[in-house]
Amino acid sequence: MRIRIVDAFSERPFTGNPAGVVLFDSDTFPDDTWLQQVATEVNLSETAFAHPLPQGGDADWALRWLTPAAEVDMCGHATLATAHVLHTTGTATGTVRFRTRSGVLITTADGDGSITMDFPTAPLIPVEVPGTVAEALGAEILSAHDTGPHVGDLLVELADEKSVRDLSPDFRALAGRGGRGVIATAPAEDPDAGYDFASRCFFPYVGVDEDPVTGSAHTALAPFWSARLGRAALVGLQGGARTGFVRTELRGDRTLLTGSAVTVIDGELLAAG
């Protein structure tokens, strides 16, 4: 059984967000306990598991994502990584439809080697700024929004990009708020830098202190910044020490996320389920 490590939302190894990818030949997933053990062993923010579905249905592959501690409803970078593996190995071409806990997600290979994913747009529900979150982040929060059940994050707006970059959160305190985690964002400091907004994502509740580049978070960041900047198509920069770019395009209740990926490890998983 092959296992690959793919750096998503990047064109170069050792940047972007690494994800594990395991493709099965069978038409079912192995035992849930085994899937979680593999994800814990890989110890990346997510490991993706996929198996082919019968032809003629609404999707081509079943796809699940697990952190080292839990299964999640939505993951963009591990979906990008899975589509990348399917295309680079010749297993799939063109459009691939994935059946997931968030419905059918569609990915399309673009001519430049990037992949575009069609995800549901996250709802943005204004909420009062939680004092505990501001204290855990150590930063002043300008506004806060709940991002709905599938993303499950609290999106908080900070004053500027430097404030986002300088964050050094109290992860234990953040884990206590429940949900998946916190997205911190601010407008790009330099309008000529090639991106429109910056963000960082913290998910200690599901075993990931900081996720370098989070596709699912951009289903909330896209409508948030499109409303403020007046443009449907934007570019986001995410990360602290390790960064990557996500191109977003808001289309009503759907958000297109585009990025590249590169396989850095291709190995054999000996402990089969």
C-alpha positions in Angstrom: 0.0 0.0 0.0 1.5 3.3 -1.0 1.5 6.4 1.2 2.6 9.8 -0.1 3.4 13.1 1.5 2.4 16.1 -0.6 3.1 19.7 0.0 -0.1 21.5 -1.0 -0.6 25.2 -2.0 3.0 25.3 -3.1 5.1 24.8 -6.2 8.3 23.9 -4.2 9.1 21.2 -1.7 9.1 22.0 2.0 6.7 24.9 1.7 2.9 25.1 1.7 1.0 22.5 3.8 2.0 18.8 3.9 -0.7 16.2 3.8 -0.5 12.4 3.8 -2.4 10.6 1.0 -3.4 7.0 1.0 -5.4 5.5 -1.9 -7.1 2.2 -1.6 -7.9 -0.3 -4.4 -11.0 -1.6 -2.5 -14.5 -0.1 -2.6 -14.6 0.4 1.2 -12.5 2.1 3.9 -10.5 0.0 6.4 -11.5 0.1 10.1 -11.8 3.6 11.6 -9.4 2.7 14.4 -6.7 1.8 11.8 -7.3 5.1 9.8 -6.8 7.1 13.0 -3.7 5.2 13.9 -2.2 5.9 10.5 -3.1 9.6 10.8 -1.6 9.8 14.2 1.6 8.0 13.0 1.9 10.4 10.0 1.4 13.3 12.5 0.6 15.9 9.9 -2.4 18.3 10.2 -4.4 15.9 7.9 -4.0 12.6 6.2 -6.4 11.9 3.4 -7.8 8.5 2.7 -9.7 7.7 -0.6 -11.2 4.8 -2.4 -12.8 4.6 -5.9 -16.6 4.5 -6.2 -18.7 2.6 -8.8 -19.1 4.4 -12.2 -22.3 6.2 -12.9 -22.8 7.8 -9.4 -22.5 11.4 -8.3 -18.9 11.0 -7.3 -15.7 9.2 -8.4 -13.9 8.7 -5.1 -14.9 8.6 -1.4 -12.6 10.8 0.6 -12.0 11.3 4.3 -9.6 13.5 6.3 -8.1 12.8 9.7 -5.9 14.9 11.9 -3.6 13.2 14.5 -6.5 13.3 16.9 -9.8 13.4 15.1 -11.7 13.2 11.8 -12.8 16.5 10.3 -15.7 17.6 8.1 -13.7 19.5 5.5 -10.1 19.9 4.5 -8.9 21.8 1.4 -5.1 21.1 1.4 -5.5 17.4 1.7 -8.2 17.4 -1.0 -5.7 19.3 -3.2 -3.0 16.8 -2.3 -5.3 13.8 -3.2 -6.3 15.3 -6.5 -2.6 16.0 -7.2 -1.7 12.3 -6.6 -4.5 11.0 -8.8 -3.4 13.2 -11.7 0.4 12.8 -11.4 0.0 9.0 -11.2 -2.3 8.9 -14.2 -5.2 7.5 -12.0 -7.4 10.3 -13.0 -7.6 13.1 -15.6 -9.6 16.3 -15.8 -12.3 16.6 -13.2 -12.5 14.4 -10.1 -15.6 14.3 -7.9 -15.1 13.4 -4.2 -17.9 12.2 -1.9 -17.1 13.6 1.6 -18.7 14.6 4.9 -19.3 18.0 3.3 -21.0 16.7 0.2 -19.6 16.2 -3.2 -16.5 18.3 -3.8 -15.2 18.8 -7.4 -11.6 19.3 -8.4 -10.4 20.2 -11.9 -6.8 20.1 -13.2 -5.8 23.4 -14.8 -3.5 23.8 -17.8 -0.7 25.3 -15.7 -0.5 22.3 -13.4 -2.6 23.8 -10.7 -5.8 22.4 -9.4 -9.1 24.2 -8.7 -11.5 22.9 -6.0 -15.2 23.8 -5.8 -16.2 24.0 -2.2 -19.3 25.3 -0.4 -18.9 28.9 0.8 -18.9 29.1 4.6 -21.6 31.3 6.3 -20.3 34.3 8.2 -22.3 34.9 11.3 -21.2 38.0 13.3 -20.6 37.2 17.0 -19.4 39.2 20.0 -15.6 39.2 20.3 -14.8 36.5 22.9 -12.5 38.0 25.5 -11.0 34.5 26.2 -9.9 34.3 22.5 -8.4 37.8 22.5 -6.5 36.9 25.6 -5.3 33.6 24.2 -4.1 35.3 21.0 -2.6 38.2 22.8 -4.0 40.7 20.2 -6.9 43.1 19.8 -9.7 41.7 17.8 -11.7 44.1 15.6 -14.5 41.7 14.6 -15.4 38.1 14.9 -17.5 35.7 12.9 -18.7 32.1 13.3 -18.0 30.1 10.1 -20.7 27.5 10.4 -20.8 23.7 11.1 -18.5 22.4 8.3 -15.6 24.7 8.8 -16.3 25.1 12.5 -13.8 28.0 13.1 -14.0 31.5 14.7 -12.8 34.0 12.2 -11.2 37.0 13.9 -10.1 40.2 12.2 -6.9 41.9 13.4 -5.7 45.5 12.8 -2.9 44.7 10.3 -0.7 42.0 8.8 2.1 42.5 11.3 -0.4 41.7 14.1 -1.2 38.4 12.4 2.5 37.6 11.8 3.4 38.4 15.4 0.8 36.1 17.0 2.1 33.7 19.7 -1.0 32.0 21.0 -1.7 30.2 24.2 -2.7 27.0 22.5 -4.1 25.3 25.7 -6.5 28.3 26.2 -7.5 28.2 22.5 -8.3 24.5 22.7 -10.7 25.2 25.5 -13.1 27.2 23.3 -14.1 24.0 21.3 -15.0 24.0 17.6 -12.2 23.3 15.2 -10.2 26.5 15.9 -9.4 30.1 15.1 -8.7 31.9 11.9 -6.8 35.2 12.4 -6.7 37.6 9.4 -5.8 41.1 8.2 -5.4 42.9 4.9 -2.1 42.7 3.1 0.3 45.3 4.3 1.7 45.9 0.8 -0.9 46.1 -2.0 1.8 45.2 -4.5 3.0 42.1 -2.7 1.0 39.7 -4.9 -1.7 38.8 -2.3 -4.7 40.6 -0.9 -5.0 39.3 2.7 -3.0 37.4 5.2 -4.1 34.7 7.7 -3.0 32.1 10.2 -5.0 29.2 11.5 -4.8 27.6 14.9 -6.6 24.2 15.6 -5.3 22.8 19.0 -8.7 21.3 19.8 -8.2 18.8 17.0 -4.5 18.2 17.7 -3.0 20.8 15.3 -1.5 23.9 17.0 -1.0 25.8 13.7 -2.0 24.7 10.3 0.3 26.3 7.7 -2.1 26.7 4.7 -5.8 25.8 5.2 -8.0 25.5 2.1 -11.2 25.2 4.1 -10.6 28.4 6.0 -10.5 30.2 2.7 -14.1 29.3 2.1 -14.7 31.8 4.9 -11.9 34.2 4.1 -13.0 34.6 0.5 -16.5 36.0 1.3 -15.1 38.0 4.2 -12.5 39.8 2.1 -14.5 40.0 -1.1 -17.1 42.0 0.7 -14.5 44.4 2.0 -12.3 44.7 -1.1 -15.1 44.6 -3.7 -13.6 41.8 -5.8 -14.7 38.2 -6.3 -11.2 36.9 -7.2 -8.5 37.3 -4.5 -5.2 35.8 -3.4 -4.5 34.9 0.3 -1.2 34.3 2.0 -1.3 32.0 5.0 1.2 30.8 7.5 3.8 31.7 10.0 7.2 30.0 9.6 5.8 28.0 6.7 3.6 29.7 4.1 1.6 29.2 0.9 -0.8 31.0 -1.4 -4.5 30.2 -2.1 -6.3 31.8 -5.1 -10.0 32.3 -4.3 -13.0 33.2 -6.4 -16.3 33.7 -4.7 -19.3 32.4 -6.7 -22.3 32.9 -4.3 -22.8 29.7 -2.3 -19.7 28.2 -3.8 -16.0 29.2 -3.5 -13.3 28.2 -5.9 -9.9 27.5 -4.4 -6.9 27.1 -6.6 -3.3 26.0 -5.8 -0.4 23.8 -6.8 1.1 20.8 -5.1 4.3 18.7 -5.1 4.9 15.2 -3.9 7.9 15.1 -1.6 7.7 11.5 -0.2 6.4 8.3 -2.0 6.7 5.3 0.2 5.2 1.9 1.3 2.8 1.6 4.2 3.7 -1.8 5.7 1.1 -1.9 8.5 -1.9 -2.6 6.3 -5.4 -2.3 7.7 
